[in-house]
Amino acid sequence: MMFLKKFLLWVHDSWSVVMDAKINPLKYLPDRSLQAYFMIVLFVMWSAFFALIAAYWGGILGGYSIWKSIVLHLSLIIPVIITNAVFRGAEEYGHDWLVKWRADLKK
């Protein structure tokens, strides 16, 4: 029973690290609407990836070919890179870039 509790807590914590803007690196962005925007963009990107994978496994895209395999692998690698860049940017720069953009708009 203890193993199950540990596993469920691990699942919860893993989910929160990625999906909860109060815990993931987007917490460094002070503007809640900006946090929501980035979460929605990442959600749409990952949904497209999983839809592509589901279509492939469902046979909608046909049989195996090397080009389909390359596209599927890139469709995983690219969202991972983008998600990492968004999280690292939020962590490193916080709201500095947002302040600079607003100052530029007021000029």
DOFIKE-627999 format. One line per 10 residues: their letters; for each residue x, y, z of N, C-alpha, C, CB. Coordinates in pm, whole numbers, plus 50000, padded with zeros to 5 digits. Glycine has a CB too. Example, Ala and Ser with C-alpha at 12.3 -4.5 7.8 and 13.67 -1.06 7.14 Angstrom:
BEGIN
as = 51319/49431/50780/51230/49550/50780/51320/49670/50780/51131/49553/50905 ~ 51285/49775/50708/51367/49894/50714/51290/50003/50787/51408/49940/50572 .
This chain:
BEGIN
mmflkkfllw = 50082/49881/50000/50000/50000/50000/50087/50126/50000/49907/49999/50120 ~ 50200/50121/50069/50289/50236/50074/50345/50267/49935/50403/50211/50174 ~ 50376/50163/49857/50426/50183/49722/50324/50257/49637/50462/50048/49658 ~ 50198/50220/49649/50092/50284/49572/50079/50432/49611/49958/50211/49595 ~ 50087/50461/49739/50079/50600/49784/50197/50681/49730/50076/50606/49937 ~ 50317/50623/49735/50434/50693/49682/50420/50717/49532/50561/50612/49711 ~ 50371/50617/49462/50352/50628/49318/50250/50737/49285/50307/50494/49259 ~ 50139/50739/49355/50036/50839/49330/50085/50980/49363/49911/50806/49410 ~ 50163/50994/49469/50221/51124/49500/50321/51166/49392/50289/51120/49636 ~ 50397/51072/49340/50491/51101/49232/50416/51148/49107/50578/50977/49199 .
vhdswsvvmd = 50305/51080/49074/50224/51120/48958/50170/51261/48979/50108/51020/48936 ~ 50119/51289/49097/50066/51422/49127/50175/51529/49117/50004/51424/49267 ~ 50289/51503/49175/50398/51601/49171/50450/51621/49029/50512/51556/49263 ~ 50461/51513/48953/50507/51523/48815/50409/51606/48732/50524/51384/48753 ~ 50282/51583/48752/50178/51659/48682/50188/51807/48717/50037/51605/48715 ~ 50203/51836/48845/50206/51975/48891/50328/52050/48838/50206/51979/49043 ~ 50441/51983/48829/50563/52048/48781/50544/52100/48638/50681/51951/48787 ~ 50467/52028/48559/50448/52068/48420/50322/52152/48402/50442/51945/48332 ~ 50213/52113/48464/50083/52171/48431/50034/52281/48524/49984/52064/48430 ~ 50093/52300/48638/50047/52402/48732/50136/52525/48722/50046/52346/48877 .
akinplkylp = 50079/52634/48676/50158/52756/48657/50205/52817/48789/50076/52859/48580 ~ 50153/52769/48900/50202/52817/49030/50328/52743/49072/50094/52799/49136 ~ 50356/52629/49007/50470/52547/49043/50576/52544/48933/50425/52406/49075 ~ 50533/52534/48807/50629/52525/48698/50702/52658/48679/50559/52483/48566 ~ 50804/52664/48595/50884/52786/48581/50806/52909/48534/50995/52761/48487 ~ 50685/52892/48485/50607/53009/48446/50564/53092/48567/50484/52965/48368 ~ 50585/53038/48686/50550/53113/48807/50632/53242/48819/50572/53026/48932 ~ 50745/53248/48750/50829/53367/48756/50774/53482/48674/50968/53333/48709 ~ 50675/53455/48589/50610/53562/48515/50503/53622/48604/50549/53510/48380 ~ 50510/53750/48633/50416/53807/48729/50274/53823/48675/50466/53941/48774 .
drslqayfmi = 50259/53829/48545/50129/53851/48483/50058/53717/48462/50144/53926/48349 ~ 49945/53697/48531/49871/53570/48521/49820/53544/48379/49753/53570/48619 ~ 49781/53650/48309/49731/53631/48173/49843/53582/48081/49670/53761/48118 ~ 49964/53626/48105/50079/53580/48027/50110/53433/48058/50202/53667/48055 ~ 50098/53395/48184/50114/53255/48221/50010/53169/48149/50103/53236/48375 ~ 49886/53215/48148/49778/53140/48082/49804/53131/47932/49642/53207/48107 ~ 49851/53240/47872/49881/53239/47729/49985/53133/47695/49930/53377/47684 ~ 50095/53132/47768/50200/53033/47740/50151/52891/47765/50324/53061/47825 ~ 50070/52871/47868/50017/52737/47894/49925/52693/47780/49941/52734/48028 ~ 49844/52783/47727/49755/52748/47616/49834/52716/47490/49656/52862/47589 .
vlfvmwsaff = 49936/52796/47462/50020/52770/47343/50088/52633/47356/50126/52882/47326 ~ 50143/52604/47473/50207/52474/47492/50104/52361/47485/50280/52470/47628 ~ 49986/52384/47538/49879/52283/47532/49843/52251/47387/49755/52332/47608 ~ 49824/52353/47305/49787/52331/47165/49899/52257/47092/49757/52466/47095 ~ 50023/52297/47117/50136/52232/47052/50143/52083/47089/50267/52301/47091 ~ 50131/52051/47218/50138/51912/47259/50015/51834/47214/50153/51903/47410 ~ 49899/51897/47207/49779/51829/47158/49796/51790/47011/49655/51919/47174 ~ 49857/51879/46933/49883/51847/46792/49978/51729/46781/49940/51970/46718 ~ 50081/51726/46866/50174/51614/46864/50102/51483/46896/50289/51637/46964 ~ 50023/51482/47003/49954/51358/47040/49849/51318/46937/49888/51374/47177 .
aliaaywggi = 49787/51414/46870/49694/51382/46763/49766/51315/46646/49621/51508/46715 ~ 49884/51364/46615/49964/51304/46507/50004/51161/46542/50090/51389/46480 ~ 50046/51141/46665/50082/51006/46709/49960/50913/46706/50143/51010/46852 ~ 49847/50962/46753/49724/50880/46752/49683/50845/46610/49610/50954/46824 ~ 49696/50940/46518/49662/50914/46378/49755/50809/46319/49669/51043/46295 ~ 49881/50815/46355/49977/50717/46304/49946/50578/46359/50121/50757/46341 ~ 49927/50570/46491/49898/50440/46551/49762/50386/46509/49905/50450/46702 ~ 49670/50476/46479/49537/50434/46436/49533/50389/46291/49440/50546/46456 ~ 49642/50407/46220/49649/50362/46082/49599/50464/45982/49571/50237/46066 ~ 49563/50582/46027/49511/50685/45936/49620/50733/45841/49455/50803/46016 .
lggysiwksi = 49743/50736/45887/49854/50782/45803/49914/50672/45718/49961/50843/45890 ~ 49858/50553/45722/49910/50443/45642/50017/50364/45715/49964/50495/45513 ~ 50091/50284/45640/50193/50198/45697/50321/50273/45730/50224/50086/45602 ~ 50420/50194/45767/50549/50251/45809/50630/50297/45690/50628/50148/45890 ~ 50695/50410/45705/50797/50454/45611/50900/50535/45690/50735/50539/45492 ~ 51018/50544/45638/51125/50614/45708/51090/50761/45723/51258/50598/45634 ~ 51024/50822/45623/50989/50964/45629/50884/50990/45736/50938/51012/45493 ~ 50789/50900/45750/50689/50915/45856/50755/50902/45993/50577/50810/45841 ~ 50850/50813/46003/50921/50795/46129/51001/50921/46165/51015/50674/46121 ~ 51066/50980/46065/51142/51104/46089/51048/51216/46133/51219/51146/45961 .
vlhlsliipv = 50935/51231/46066/50838/51335/46102/50785/51313/46242/50721/51339/46001 ~ 50753/51189/46277/50701/51161/46411/50806/51188/46519/50654/51016/46419 ~ 50929/51152/46492/51034/51179/46591/51060/51329/46605/51164/51107/46551 ~ 51060/51400/46493/51077/51545/46501/50959/51611/46570/51095/51603/46362 ~ 50839/51553/46551/50721/51611/46616/50724/51591/46767/50594/51550/46558 ~ 50811/51506/46816/50833/51494/46960/50948/51584/47005/50862/51348/46998 ~ 51055/51582/46929/51175/51657/46968/51149/51808/46968/51291/51624/46875 ~ 51081/51857/46867/51057/52001/46855/50971/52054/46971/50989/52033/46722 ~ 50858/51991/47007/50783/52041/47123/50862/52034/47254/50655/51962/47139 ~ 50946/51933/47271/51029/51926/47392/51124/52045/47397/51109/51792/47396 .
iitnavfrga = 51186/52077/47284/51278/52191/47278/51205/52322/47305/51348/52197/47142 ~ 51088/52339/47244/51011/52462/47264/50966/52476/47409/50890/52466/47170 ~ 50915/52367/47468/50872/52371/47607/50988/52405/47698/50809/52238/47648 ~ 51102/52344/47674/51221/52374/47753/51260/52521/47739/51338/52284/47710 ~ 51256/52574/47618/51292/52714/47596/51196/52809/47668/51293/52745/47446 ~ 51068/52779/47664/50970/52864/47732/50992/52861/47882/50826/52819/47698 ~ 51010/52742/47938/51029/52729/48082/51160/52795/48126/51028/52582/48123 ~ 51267/52774/48050/51396/52834/48088/51392/52986/48074/51509/52777/48001 ~ 51326/53035/47970/51314/53179/47952/51237/53243/48066/51246/53210/47820 ~ 51129/53179/48106/51050/53232/48218/51132/53228/48347/50920/53151/48236 .
eeyghdwlvk = 51209/53124/48364/51290/53109/48485/51404/53212/48489/51348/52968/48492 ~ 51471/53231/48377/51589/53318/48374/51553/53466/48370/51674/53284/48254 ~ 51456/53501/48288/51429/53642/48264/51310/53695/48342/51408/53665/48119 ~ 51227/53606/48394/51111/53650/48471/51027/53747/48393/51155/53713/48601 ~ 51012/53865/48443/50929/53964/48376/51011/54076/48312/50831/54023/48473 ~ 51143/54065/48312/51227/54172/48257/51193/54204/48112/51373/54133/48267 ~ 51175/54101/48031/51146/54125/47890/51009/54189/47873/51153/53994/47811 ~ 50915/54154/47960/50781/54214/47952/50788/54363/47985/50684/54142/48049 ~ 50865/54399/48085/50881/54540/48121/50946/54616/48006/50966/54554/48251 ~ 51047/54557/47943/51114/54622/47830/51019/54641/47712/51236/54539/47786 .
wradlkk = 50938/54541/47682/50843/54552/47571/50742/54663/47597/50770/54419/47548 ~ 50692/54670/47721/50594/54775/47753/50659/54912/47747/50532/54751/47891 ~ 50783/54923/47788/50854/55051/47780/50875/55091/47634/50991/55044/47853 ~ 50905/54994/47549/50923/55022/47406/50793/55070/47343/50974/54898/47333 ~ 50681/55014/47386/50552/55053/47330/50514/55195/47372/50444/54953/47372 ~ 50558/55237/47489/50524/55371/47537/50608/55479/47471/50541/55378/47685 ~ 50717/55441/47406/50804/55540/47340/50736/55601/47221/50936/55475/47296 .
